[in-house]
């Protein structure tokens, strides 16, 4: 298997690991989705410049990308140490028992190619290293027994990782190579299973080979930078015959977001520290100042997140009549599907005297999660075809289908008026999804106002806010949590026709994001219903009341993918 094929497998594994689509990757690389598709299918080639772009996008070192899908996914996950190029400063090693040294010829370093000796050190901030984990960690991915050549060493493997036949550890690769008699480097790339570069055959020393202890497949301990030569015998790495101990360091590890732009996250934390310093450490004053500046700050983050993006969105497109408010405090014509539903059967049972214990669940950061929605890029234009184009988004005039599930809330919310109505993109997609699941008929689309769309327009901004929020929660930093909440909630509420935001006017975005929050809540209710829980009530963007053991269905916590218990009460009694 060649290097380029390994790179294609690695890119596919990283996309699956990070939940990206080809469009998301293309936007991150500044290329079109068609270009990425051609390169992944083999109709075009990944260039060396592309390798640098991929490494920057996934925050990996380029050598990690070329070392195979398992290694790259492990480094991205943080369970495998990164590969360090020749000349890069190594981490301080933990104190270990003395290990047998390697016997080397005195002039081996002098015979090494000049390109290896003179190569500059890679920037430290581009090398993701595991300072608290062993050099070789058992991957935490599900494995299945298969038969096929390992993508790392080319020898027969009996397991599969991420869909590719592979050995589970570097030691197994080395043992398989030794048994098969095939040089491991020739099977895949110039990078060995231990993560070190192999010198060309012409550069091999002519003296006797180094003598290594007879323990098979011993891990290589990280090498210290060579000291200035003071004698004829240069310093050489030491190969330990015993398994390597975890590498530790007194230097605190720099926090690198797992899937968000580090620059955007640093902007958020830097702003918090700046305001806190201006307020002389007064938390209440700093929080008030940060919330006051939340709108301009989040708009600055939005512009930063769109640098290098694939699309240039319209900030002030002409507003269609149906998106205009009818009065200063009135509303426009878009129905967002806001749920306010109660289970009539359960409430009737409570009135008859039945004791029903209910748990009120709270969804975390509903509007932040809803920012991952299909949003129109440009000006909305008329479409009377009656069909939904999944690559476009906007608002639609529909006749909704009948809903015949009394134990499950209507995905359209609590609208009682029959007939046609205007809905946003998220509501229409939810109704179409219900039709695909056989829950109802498909809605009839009479008219649409749409534009070319993307689900990734706000994705970098959303991820940065989510990462900053997650870190702040882990550290007990309620100031940053409040600041992030103010940014995403005010962003959604002011991008319509609000005078508080003068940098963006997209009422279509506002309706689509808000209706996506309602759609997300409905999908949680549907998930609970399918798991056997009874739905008692659903309201707003974040309240779901259920009967039954909900913990096997939803993970508990404050992360975006989790829910938290708000209260418990007896239906019909005092809450």
C-alpha positions in Angstrom: 0.0 0.0 0.0 1.5 3.3 -1.0 1.8 6.5 1.0 -1.1 8.3 -0.8 -3.5 5.3 -0.2 -2.5 5.3 3.5 -3.2 9.1 3.5 -6.7 8.5 2.0 -7.5 5.9 4.6 -6.2 8.3 7.4 -8.3 11.2 6.1 -11.4 8.9 6.1 -10.7 7.7 9.6 -10.2 11.3 10.9 -13.4 12.5 9.3 -15.3 9.6 10.9 -13.6 10.3 14.3 -14.4 14.0 14.3 -17.9 13.6 12.8 -17.0 15.7 9.7 -18.4 15.4 6.2 -16.5 16.1 3.0 -18.0 19.5 2.9 -16.8 20.4 6.4 -13.3 19.2 5.5 -13.3 21.1 2.2 -14.3 24.3 4.0 -11.5 23.8 6.5 -8.9 23.3 3.7 -10.2 26.2 1.6 -11.2 23.8 -1.2 -14.4 22.7 -2.8 -16.2 19.6 -1.8 -15.7 18.2 -5.3 -11.9 18.6 -5.0 -11.8 16.7 -1.8 -14.1 14.0 -3.3 -11.8 13.5 -6.2 -8.7 13.2 -4.0 -10.4 10.7 -1.7 -11.7 8.6 -4.5 -8.2 8.5 -6.2 -9.2 10.5 -9.3 -6.8 13.3 -8.1 -3.8 13.3 -5.9 -3.2 14.7 -2.4 -0.2 17.1 -2.7 2.4 17.9 -0.1 0.7 21.2 0.4 -2.5 19.3 1.1 -0.7 17.3 3.7 0.3 20.5 5.5 -3.3 21.8 5.2 -4.7 18.6 6.6 -2.2 18.6 9.5 -3.2 22.2 10.3 -6.9 21.4 10.1 -6.7 18.4 12.5 -3.9 20.0 14.6 -1.6 17.1 14.0 2.0 16.9 12.8 2.3 15.9 9.1 4.2 12.7 10.0 1.2 11.6 12.1 -1.0 11.8 9.0 1.4 9.6 7.1 1.8 7.0 9.8 -1.6 5.4 9.1 -5.2 5.8 10.3 -4.9 4.1 13.7 -1.9 6.2 14.7 -3.5 9.5 13.5 -6.8 8.8 15.1 -5.0 7.9 18.4 -3.0 11.1 18.4 -6.2 13.1 17.7 -7.9 11.2 20.5 -4.9 11.8 22.8 -4.2 8.1 23.5 -1.1 7.8 21.3 2.1 9.9 21.4 2.9 12.0 18.3 5.8 11.3 16.0 8.7 13.6 16.5 10.8 14.5 13.5 14.6 14.3 13.6 16.0 17.3 15.5 12.9 18.1 17.4 13.4 18.7 21.2 12.1 15.7 23.1 10.2 15.8 26.3 11.9 15.3 29.7 11.7 11.7 30.5 10.6 10.3 33.8 13.2 8.7 36.1 13.6 5.1 35.0 15.8 2.2 36.1 19.1 2.0 34.2 18.6 0.3 30.8 21.1 -1.6 28.8 22.8 0.7 26.3 23.3 0.1 22.6 26.8 -0.5 21.3 27.3 1.8 18.3 30.2 2.7 16.0 31.8 6.0 16.9 31.3 7.7 13.5 27.7 6.7 12.9 26.4 10.3 13.4 29.1 11.6 11.0 27.9 9.2 8.3 24.2 10.2 8.6 22.9 12.3 5.7 23.3 16.0 6.1 19.6 16.6 5.5 18.9 14.7 8.7 21.5 16.5 10.8 20.6 20.0 9.5 16.8 19.7 9.5 15.3 22.5 11.7 13.2 21.5 14.7 9.5 21.5 14.1 7.5 24.1 16.0 6.6 22.8 19.4 3.0 24.0 19.2 2.4 21.9 16.1 3.4 18.7 17.8 0.8 17.1 20.0 2.5 14.9 22.6 1.1 12.7 25.3 2.9 13.7 28.5 0.8 11.8 30.8 0.3 8.5 28.9 2.6 5.7 28.0 4.4 5.8 24.7 2.3 2.9 23.5 -1.3 2.8 24.6 -3.8 0.1 23.8 -6.3 1.8 21.4 -9.8 2.2 22.8 -11.5 1.4 19.6 -13.8 -1.6 19.0 -12.0 -4.4 17.3 -13.3 -7.3 15.3 -11.6 -10.5 14.2 -10.7 -10.4 10.5 -8.0 -11.7 8.2 -6.0 -9.4 6.0 -2.7 -7.5 5.6 -2.0 -4.9 8.3 -2.1 -1.4 6.8 0.9 -0.5 9.0 3.4 -3.3 8.3 1.8 -5.4 5.5 1.9 -8.6 7.5 -1.2 -10.7 8.1 -3.4 -9.3 10.9 -6.3 -10.9 12.8 -8.1 -7.7 14.0 -9.7 -4.6 12.5 -9.5 -1.0 13.7 -11.6 1.8 12.3 -12.5 -0.5 9.4 -8.9 -1.5 8.4 -7.0 -4.7 9.1 -4.2 -3.8 11.6 -2.2 -5.0 14.5 -3.3 -3.6 17.8 0.1 -2.3 18.9 3.5 -1.5 17.4 5.0 -4.5 19.2 2.7 -6.8 17.3 3.7 -5.2 14.0 7.4 -5.7 14.9 6.8 -9.3 15.8 4.9 -9.9 12.6 7.7 -8.4 10.5 10.3 -10.5 12.3 8.3 -13.6 11.7 7.6 -12.8 8.1 11.1 -11.6 7.3 9.8 -8.5 5.4 11.3 -5.1 6.3 8.5 -3.1 7.9 9.5 0.2 6.3 9.1 -1.1 2.8 5.6 -2.3 3.5 4.2 1.1 4.2 6.3 4.3 4.6 9.7 5.6 5.7 8.3 5.7 9.2 8.7 2.7 11.4 6.2 1.3 13.9 8.1 3.0 16.7 7.7 6.4 15.1 11.3 7.1 14.0 12.5 7.9 10.5 14.6 5.2 8.7 17.9 6.4 7.1 18.4 5.5 3.5 20.3 2.3 2.8 23.2 4.1 1.3 23.7 6.0 4.6 24.0 2.8 6.7 27.2 2.6 8.6 29.8 0.1 7.3 30.9 -1.0 10.8 29.3 -3.8 12.8 25.6 -3.4 13.6 24.4 -2.2 17.0 23.9 -4.8 19.6 20.4 -4.7 21.1 19.1 -6.6 24.1 17.3 -9.8 23.1 13.8 -8.8 24.3 11.6 -8.7 21.1 9.9 -5.5 20.0 11.1 -3.3 22.9 9.6 0.2 22.8 11.9 3.1 22.1 12.2 5.7 25.0 12.0 9.3 23.8 15.5 10.6 23.0 17.0 13.7 24.6 18.4 16.4 22.3 22.1 15.6 21.6 24.6 17.7 23.6 27.4 19.6 21.8 30.1 17.1 20.9 33.1 17.1 23.3 34.6 13.9 22.2 34.9 11.6 19.2 31.9 9.5 20.4 28.6 11.3 19.9 25.6 10.8 22.3 23.1 8.2 21.1 19.6 7.3 22.1 19.2 4.5 24.6 17.0 1.5 23.8 15.4 0.1 26.8 14.8 -3.7 27.1 11.9 -3.1 29.5 8.5 -1.5 28.7 8.7 2.3 28.7 7.2 4.1 31.7 4.8 7.0 31.3 6.5 10.1 30.2 6.0 13.0 32.6 7.0 16.6 32.6 7.0 19.4 35.2 5.8 21.8 32.5 2.0 22.1 32.4 0.5 20.8 29.2 -1.0 23.5 27.0 -4.7 22.9 26.6 -5.5 22.2 22.9 -9.1 22.0 21.9 -10.0 18.6 20.5 -12.2 19.8 17.7 -12.4 23.6 17.8 -10.2 26.4 16.5 -7.6 27.1 19.1 -7.4 30.7 18.0 -11.1 31.4 18.6 -11.0 29.7 22.0 -8.0 31.8 23.0 -9.9 34.9 21.9 -12.7 34.0 24.3 -10.5 33.2 27.3 -8.2 36.2 26.5 -11.2 38.5 26.5 -12.3 37.1 29.9 -8.9 37.7 31.4 -8.7 41.2 29.9 -12.0 42.3 31.4 -11.3 40.6 34.7 -8.0 42.6 34.9 -9.7 45.8 34.0 -12.2 45.2 36.8 -9.4 44.5 39.3 -10.6 40.9 39.9 -14.2 41.9 40.7 -16.2 38.9 39.3 -19.6 40.6 39.4 -18.3 43.7 37.6 -16.4 41.6 35.1 -19.5 39.5 34.3 -21.7 42.6 33.8 -19.1 44.1 31.5 -18.7 40.9 29.5 -22.5 40.4 29.1 -22.7 44.0 28.0 -20.1 43.4 25.3 -21.4 40.0 24.2 -23.0 41.1 20.9 -20.0 42.9 19.4 -17.7 40.2 20.8 -19.6 37.3 19.2 -19.8 39.1 15.9 -16.0 39.5 16.0 -15.7 35.8 16.6 -18.1 35.1 13.7 -15.9 37.1 11.3 -12.8 35.4 12.6 -14.4 32.0 12.1 -15.3 32.7 8.5 -11.7 33.6 7.5 -10.7 31.1 4.8 -14.3 29.8 4.6 -15.7 28.4 1.4 -18.7 30.8 1.2 -19.1 34.5 1.6 -22.6 34.9 3.2 -24.8 37.9 2.7 -25.0 40.1 5.9 -27.9 42.4 4.8 -29.9 40.8 2.0 -33.2 42.3 1.1 -35.8 41.1 3.6 -38.9 39.4 2.2 -42.3 40.7 3.3 -43.2 37.6 5.2 -40.0 38.1 7.3 -40.9 41.6 8.3 -42.6 42.4 11.7 -46.1 43.7 11.3 -45.6 46.1 14.2 -42.9 47.2 16.6 -43.7 44.4 19.1 -45.4 42.1 16.7 -44.2 39.1 14.8 -43.7 38.1 11.2 -45.4 35.2 9.4 -42.9 32.4 10.2 -44.1 29.6 12.5 -41.1 28.2 14.4 -42.8 25.0 15.7 -42.4 26.1 19.3 -43.6 23.2 21.5 -46.0 23.6 24.4 -47.6 20.2 24.8 -49.0 18.1 27.6 -50.0 14.4 27.6 -53.8 14.6 28.0 -54.1 10.9 29.0 -51.6 11.2 31.8 -53.1 14.4 33.2 -56.5 12.8 33.2 -55.1 9.8 35.1 -53.6 12.2 37.7 -57.0 13.8 38.1 -58.5 10.4 38.8 -56.1 10.1 41.7 -53.2 8.1 40.2 -49.8 8.9 41.7 -47.4 9.5 38.8 -43.8 10.5 39.6 -42.4 12.8 36.9 -38.8 13.9 36.2 -38.3 17.3 34.6 -35.2 17.2 32.4 -33.3 20.3 31.2 -31.5 20.4 27.9 -28.1 22.1 28.0 -27.3 25.2 25.9 -30.2 24.6 23.4 -29.5 27.5 21.2 -25.8 26.7 21.0 -26.5 23.2 19.8 -29.1 24.6 17.3 -26.4 26.7 15.6 -25.6 23.6 13.7 -28.4 24.1 11.2 -28.8 24.4 7.4 -28.6 28.2 6.8 -29.1 30.0 3.5 -26.0 31.7 2.2 -27.3 34.5 0.0 -30.5 36.3 -0.8 -33.7 34.2 -0.7 -35.3 33.6 -4.1 -38.6 32.3 -5.2 -39.0 28.5 -5.8 -42.4 27.1 -6.8 -41.4 23.6 -7.8 -43.0 22.1 -4.7 -40.0 19.9 -4.0 -37.4 20.3 -1.2 -33.8 20.6 -2.3 -31.6 19.4 0.5 -28.7 21.6 -0.7 -30.9 24.8 -0.3 -32.5 26.4 2.8 -34.9 29.1 3.6 -38.6 29.4 4.5 -41.5 27.4 3.0 -45.2 27.8 2.7 -46.7 24.3 3.5 -49.8 22.5 4.4 -48.8 20.3 7.4 -49.9 16.7 7.6 -52.3 15.3 10.3 -50.7 14.1 13.5 -52.2 11.0 15.0 -50.0 10.1 18.0 -51.6 11.3 21.3 -48.6 10.0 23.4 -46.1 12.0 21.3 -46.0 15.8 20.8 -46.7 17.2 17.3 -43.4 18.2 15.7 -45.2 21.4 14.5 -45.7 22.5 18.1 -49.0 23.6 19.6 -50.4 25.4 16.5 -54.2 24.8 16.4 -55.1 26.8 13.3 -55.6 24.5 10.2 -54.4 25.4 6.7 -51.3 26.7 5.2 -48.4 28.3 7.1 -44.9 29.5 6.7 -42.2 27.4 8.4 -38.4 27.6 8.6 -35.9 25.1 7.1 -35.4 23.2 10.4 -39.2 22.6 10.9 -39.6 21.4 7.3 -36.7 19.0 7.6 -38.2 17.6 10.8 -41.6 17.1 9.2 -39.9 15.3 6.2 -37.9 13.1 8.6 -41.1 12.2 10.4 -42.6 11.2 7.1 -39.6 9.0 6.3 -40.1 7.2 9.6 -43.7 6.6 8.8 -45.1 8.8 11.6 -47.1 11.1 9.3 -47.6 12.0 5.7 -45.1 14.4 4.1 -46.1 18.1 4.1 -47.3 19.7 0.9 -44.9 22.5 -0.2 -46.7 25.3 -2.1 -43.9 27.9 -2.2 -40.4 28.4 -1.0 -38.0 31.3 -0.6 -34.6 29.6 -0.6 -30.9 30.1 -1.3 -27.9 27.8 -1.6 -27.1 26.6 1.9 -24.5 25.1 4.2 -24.7 23.4 7.6 -21.2 24.6 8.4 -21.6 28.4 8.2 -21.6 28.7 12.0 -19.8 25.5 12.8 -16.4 26.9 13.7 -18.1 29.6 15.9 -20.3 27.0 17.6 -17.4 24.6 18.3 -15.3 27.4 19.8 -18.1 28.5 22.1 -18.8 24.8 23.0 -15.1 24.1 23.7 -14.7 27.3 25.9 -17.9 26.4 27.8 -16.8 22.8 28.3 -13.4 23.8 29.6 -14.9 26.5 31.9 -17.4 24.0 33.4 -14.5 21.5 34.0 -12.6 24.3 35.8 -15.5 25.7 37.7 -15.2 29.0 35.8 -18.7 30.3 36.0 -17.6 33.7 34.6 -16.7 32.2 31.3 -19.8 30.1 31.3 -22.0 33.1 31.7 -20.1 35.0 29.0 -20.4 32.2 26.5 -24.1 31.9 27.2 -24.6 35.6 26.7 -22.8 35.4 23.4 -24.7 32.6 21.8 -28.1 33.5 23.2 -27.8 37.2 22.2 -26.4 36.2 18.8 -29.6 34.2 18.0 -32.0 36.8 19.4 -30.4 39.9 17.7 -29.6 38.7 14.1 -33.2 39.3 13.1 -34.6 42.9 13.0 -33.1 43.9 16.3 -31.4 47.3 16.6 -28.9 45.9 19.1 -27.0 44.2 16.3 -25.9 46.4 13.5 -23.5 44.0 11.8 -25.9 41.3 10.6 -29.6 41.2 9.7 -30.8 37.7 8.8 -34.3 37.0 10.2 -34.3 33.8 8.2 -31.3 32.6 10.2 -32.9 33.6 13.4 -36.1 31.6 12.7 -34.1 28.6 11.4 -31.9 28.4 14.5 -34.7 28.8 16.9 -36.8 26.2 15.1 -33.8 23.9 15.1 -33.7 24.2 18.9 -37.4 23.2 19.1 -36.7 20.3 16.6 -33.8 19.1 18.8 -36.1 19.0 21.8 -38.7 17.1 19.9 -36.1 14.5 18.8 -35.1 14.0 22.4 -38.8 13.4 23.2 -39.1 11.0 20.4 -36.0 9.1 21.5 -37.4 8.9 25.0 -40.7 7.6 23.7 -39.0 4.9 21.6 -37.0 3.9 24.7 -40.3 3.2 26.6 -40.5 6.4 28.6 -43.8 8.3 28.9 -43.7 11.9 27.8 -45.6 14.1 30.2 -44.8 17.6 29.0 -42.5 19.4 26.5 -42.1 23.1 26.4 -39.8 25.9 25.3 -36.5 24.9 24.0 -35.1 22.9 26.9 -37.8 21.3 29.1 -38.8 17.6 28.7 -40.8 15.9 31.5 -40.8 12.1 31.5 -42.0 9.1 33.5 -39.6 6.3 34.0 -35.9 5.7 34.4 -34.3 8.2 32.0 -30.6 7.6 32.8 -30.2 4.6 30.4 -31.6 6.8 27.6 -29.8 10.2 28.2 -26.3 10.7 29.6 -26.4 13.0 32.7 -24.2 16.1 32.9 -23.8 19.7 31.6 -22.2 19.0 28.3 -24.1 19.7 25.0 -24.8 16.0 24.5 -26.0 15.5 28.0 -29.1 16.4 30.1 -29.5 17.3 33.7 -32.3 16.7 36.1 -34.2 19.9 36.9 -36.7 18.5 39.5 -39.0 15.6 40.3 -42.7 15.9 41.3 -45.9 14.0 41.6 -48.2 14.7 38.7 -51.4 16.4 40.0 -49.7 17.3 43.3 -47.7 20.4 44.3 -44.5 20.8 42.4 
